Each structure stands twice: as structure tokens, then as C-alpha cells.
């Protein structure tokens, strides 16, 4: 999984805030939640702490519920990363756990190499996800576990146009060591395809996004277009979202987001998000 999916809109705003604070050894702390019309719910707490002005430690904890009734599924996410900027090149390394150990979970490693200056940032990204798929828990005396892994390769770019406008692009494609559709318990995995909250850190073939943000005084508004394809049933999701980041006081900001998703698998859903950020030195 990618740190920018935790969830994707919250981490995108955290990245904007991180860039603004990159010349200090301060901190950014936050919490928030998301809900969608497919019954998905997610809550998260996260932090970004500057050890020095060029070295940052990040942590993220989240819990997500997808589906309804007996088909609902709870997944946990824990993520830790370190980022060092050598000026102008930098590296970011991270480890994470995601999933439900009674159905599907993964231990993840990732690495990024990036270039950054005042107007441009570009990164090359790699992810290694080691999955355990558990099946037969209600039938067999001892559950069986199918192990497989996924390798993801991608890139991100962000560039400024003038003092107030920035464009961003990102993409990641995945290759799995086994054919996901031939795995046992595949019907259980379809709960991950019910909405964006289920898809966000699950089994994807690829994901792409493009966005624009603009500063309006102390506020930032942004528009994002996204597309995912799930490896479970090759269902494709197209999304458009908008957000507003506004100051609450001298030491905190609040973010509101709205996203509209369409998929041939789960139809139309709407996702609403609210996140709160504290920062200081």
C-alpha cells in the first residue's frame, strides 16, 4: 500500500501541509473520519514529526468498516515511515500492516526516491505487499492460509504554476504472484469492492489520479480525478472529488472533502470526509 492512500484525500492535504513546514523541525498531528453511501466508515489518527528540518517521521492508524450486516468487514491499518531530504534528492521508507487476519491481511514495505525544489517534486515509488488469505474458518477444523505477494511500481509528480496553483499526478500498477480470481474464498473478498473505502488499501490492478489545487489567501481548494481497477473482479472505479482546507486558528486547520464515485460493480456512491490538523514547532 501507499502512504498516500491513508486515506488518499487526507494524506494529500497532509502532504501539502508537510511541504509548507518542510523547512522546520515542527510537527503535524491530525484525526478525522470518512463515510460513504455504501455503508462504509473510516476513522484515523496520524502524525508527522520533524526530527530535523530535513528528516521527518510519520505514523498513521486507521480502522475501516465496509459492507452491511453479515457481510460487513473491519480492517485495521498501521503505518510508519521515515523521510529524509538530501536537497534536492530525498528518500522515503515505510512499513505497514493492513487488513483482517481472519480474511485477508498484508505486511507491506515501500520505498521512494524523489527530487524536490520550490516549484517541482517528482518521485519513483515501489511497494512490496505480502498477503495472507485465510479461508475455511467456519468449515475446517484448522483454517488454511494462501500466501501470495504483490509488487507495485509507480510515480508521482507535483509542480507549481505561479504562486497560487499546483498540479499533481500519480500512478501505480501492481503485479501479483498468483491469479487473484483463482484463490479460494474469492466471494468473501468482493466486500472490498463495495466502495472506495474498501478498495483503498485492498487488491488493486492499478490506480491513477490527477489534481489541481489553488490557494485563496489562507485557504486551499482542490479538484481531483481518480481511477482504480480492482484485481478481484477487474471492476473499474471513476471518481471526482473536491476539497477545502481552511484555518481554524493560528495552530490548526480543518479539511472538508466530497467525492462522487461510479463503478459498474457497486454503482454510484458519495463519500464525505472531515479532518482536523494541529501543527507547531
C-alpha positions in Angstrom: 0.0 0.0 0.0 1.0 3.6 -0.4 1.2 6.1 2.4 -0.8 8.5 0.2 -3.8 6.1 0.4 -4.3 6.6 4.1 -6.9 7.7 3.2 -5.9 9.3 -0.1 -7.6 12.7 0.4 -6.4 13.1 4.0 -2.8 12.3 3.1 -2.9 14.6 0.1 -3.7 17.5 2.4 -1.1 16.3 4.9 1.4 16.4 2.0 0.5 20.0 1.3 1.0 20.9 4.9 4.2 18.9 5.1 5.6 20.9 2.2 4.8 24.1 3.9 6.5 23.0 7.0 9.5 21.3 5.4 12.0 24.0 6.5 11.3 23.5 10.2 11.6 20.6 12.7 8.0 21.0 13.8 5.0 18.6 13.9 1.7 18.0 12.3 -1.0 15.9 14.1 -4.5 15.1 12.9 -7.6 13.0 13.2 -10.7 12.6 11.1 -13.2 10.3 9.5 -15.0 9.3 6.3 -18.4 7.9 5.5 -19.9 6.8 2.2 -23.4 5.9 1.0 -22.5 2.2 0.6 -22.3 1.9 4.4 -18.5 2.4 4.7 -17.0 4.1 7.6 -13.4 5.0 8.5 -11.6 6.8 11.4 -8.0 7.7 11.5 -5.3 9.4 13.6 -1.9 10.4 12.2 1.1 12.5 12.8 4.2 13.9 11.0 7.1 14.9 13.3 10.3 16.7 12.2 13.4 15.2 13.8 15.4 17.8 12.0 14.5 20.2 9.3 15.3 17.6 6.6 14.1 14.4 8.4 10.5 13.5 9.2 8.9 10.6 11.0 5.3 9.7 10.1 2.7 7.4 11.7 -0.9 6.6 10.7 -3.5 4.4 12.5 -7.0 3.8 10.9 -9.9 1.5 11.2 -12.4 0.9 8.3 -15.7 -0.9 8.2 -17.1 -1.8 4.8 -20.3 -3.6 3.7 -23.5 -4.1 5.7 -25.0 -6.7 8.0 -23.4 -10.2 8.0 -21.2 -9.2 5.0 -19.5 -6.3 6.9 -15.8 -6.3 7.3 -13.5 -4.4 9.6 -9.9 -3.7 8.6 -7.1 -2.1 10.5 -4.2 -0.1 9.2 -0.9 0.8 11.0 1.8 2.7 9.1 5.2 4.1 10.0 7.6 5.9 7.7 10.8 8.0 7.7 11.6 10.7 5.1 15.0 12.4 4.6 15.6 15.2 2.1 19.3 15.4 1.0 18.5 18.6 -1.0 17.4 18.3 -3.8 17.1 14.4 -3.7 15.3 12.5 -0.9 14.3 9.1 0.2 11.2 7.8 2.0 11.0 4.3 3.6 7.9 2.8 5.2 6.4 -0.3 6.7 2.7 -1.1 7.3 0.2 -3.7 8.3 -3.3 -3.7 6.8 -6.4 -6.0 6.8 -8.3 -8.5 8.8 -6.3 -11.5 9.9 -9.4 -13.8 9.6 -9.9 -12.9 6.0 -7.1 -11.0 4.2 -4.2 -9.1 5.5 -0.8 -7.9 4.4 2.6 -6.8 5.7 3.9 -4.0 3.4 7.3 -2.4 2.6 7.7 0.6 0.4 10.4 2.9 -0.8 10.5 6.2 -2.8 13.3 8.2 -4.3 12.3 11.8 -5.1 13.6 15.1 -6.4 12.1 18.3 -4.9 12.7 22.1 -5.2 10.4 25.1 -4.7 8.5 24.5 -8.0 8.6 20.8 -8.6 8.6 17.4 -6.9 8.9 14.0 -8.7 9.2 10.6 -7.1 9.7 7.0 -8.2 7.8 4.6 -5.9 8.0 0.9 -5.1 5.7 -1.3 -2.9 6.0 -4.9 -1.8 2.9 -6.4 -0.2 2.9 -9.9 1.3 -0.7 -11.2 1.6 -2.2 -13.9 3.7 -5.7 -15.1 2.6 -7.4 -17.2 5.2 -10.3 -19.5 4.3 -12.3 -22.3 5.8 -12.6 -20.8 9.3 -16.3 -21.9 9.6 -15.9 -25.3 8.0 -12.4 -26.8 8.5 -11.1 -27.6 12.0 -8.0 -25.7 11.1 -8.2 -22.7 8.8 -6.0 -22.7 5.7 -3.8 -19.8 4.6 -2.9 -19.0 1.0 0.2 -16.8 0.7 1.0 -14.5 -2.2 2.6 -11.2 -2.8 2.2 -8.1 -5.0 4.8 -5.7 -6.4 3.8 -2.2 -7.2 5.7 0.3 -9.3 4.6 3.9 -9.8 5.5 7.6 -9.8 4.2 10.9 -8.5 4.7 14.5 -9.8 3.7 17.8 -8.5 4.5 21.2 -10.0 3.6 24.8 -9.2 2.2 27.2 -11.8 2.7 30.7 -10.3 2.4 31.4 -6.6 -1.1 30.0 -6.0 -1.7 27.0 -8.3 -0.3 23.5 -8.4 -0.9 20.4 -10.4 -0.3 16.8 -9.3 -0.3 13.4 -10.9 0.3 9.9 -9.6 0.0 6.3 -10.7 0.8 2.8 -9.5 0.5 -0.6 -11.2 0.6 -4.0 -9.5 1.7 -7.5 -10.4 0.7 -10.4 -8.2 2.4 -13.7 -7.7 -0.9 -15.6 -8.1 -4.1 -15.1 -10.1 -6.3 -13.5 -7.5 -9.5 -14.8 -9.2 -8.4 -18.4 -8.7 -7.9 -18.0 -5.0 -10.2 -19.7 -2.5 -12.7 -17.6 -0.6 -12.8 -15.1 -3.5 -16.5 -14.3 -2.9 -15.6 -13.1 0.6 -13.1 -10.7 -1.0 -15.8 -9.0 -3.0 -16.8 -7.0 0.0 -13.6 -4.9 -0.7 -15.2 -3.8 -3.9 -18.3 -2.2 -2.5 -16.9 1.3 -2.2 -13.8 3.4 -2.3 -13.2 2.9 1.4 -13.0 -0.9 0.8 -10.8 -0.5 -2.3 -8.4 2.0 -0.9 -5.8 -0.4 0.5 -7.0 -3.7 -0.9 -6.2 -5.7 -4.0 -5.8 -3.3 -7.0 -4.5 -3.8 -10.5 -3.7 -0.1 -10.9 -4.6 3.4 -9.7 -4.2 6.8 -11.3 -5.0 10.3 -10.2 -4.7 13.9 -11.3 -5.4 17.0 -9.4 -5.2 20.8 -9.2 -5.2 22.9 -6.1 -5.3 26.7 -5.7 -4.6 28.9 -2.7 -7.2 31.5 -1.9 -5.5 33.5 0.8 -5.1 31.1 3.7 -7.5 28.6 2.2 -6.7 25.9 -0.3 -9.3 24.4 -2.7 -8.6 21.4 -4.9 -10.2 19.2 -7.5 -9.1 15.5 -8.1 -9.9 13.0 -10.8 -9.1 9.3 -10.0 -9.4 5.8 -11.5 -8.9 2.4 -9.9 -9.2 -1.1 -11.1 -9.6 -3.9 -8.6 -7.7 -7.2 -9.1 -10.6 -9.1 -7.5 -13.1 -8.7 -10.4 -11.4 -6.2 -12.7 -14.1 -3.7 -11.8 -13.2 -0.1 -12.6 -14.0 2.9 -10.5 -14.0 6.5 -11.8 -14.1 9.3 -9.2 -14.2 13.1 -9.0 -13.6 14.9 -5.7 -13.3 18.4 -4.3 -11.8 19.6 -1.0 -11.4 22.7 1.1 -8.6 23.3 3.6 -9.3 26.3 5.9 -7.6 27.7 9.0 -9.4 27.3 12.3 -6.9 29.3 14.3 -3.1 30.0 14.2 -2.3 26.4 15.0 -4.9 24.3 13.4 -6.7 23.7 10.0 -9.8 21.8 9.1 -10.4 20.0 5.8 -13.7 19.1 4.2 -14.0 16.8 1.2 -16.7 15.4 -1.2 -16.2 12.6 -3.7 -18.5 11.1 -6.3 -17.6 7.6 -7.5 -19.0 5.4 -10.2 -18.4 1.7 -10.8 -20.1 -1.0 -12.9 -19.6 -3.2 -9.8 -21.1 -1.1 -7.0 -22.9 1.7 -8.9 -22.8 5.2 -7.6 -21.5 6.3 -4.2 -20.8 9.6 -2.4 -18.1 9.9 0.2 -17.8 12.7 2.8 -14.7 13.4 4.8 -13.7 15.7 7.6 -10.2 16.0 9.0 -8.6 18.3 11.7 -4.9 19.2 11.8 -2.7 20.7 14.5 0.7 22.0 13.8 3.6 23.7 15.5 7.3 23.9 16.1 
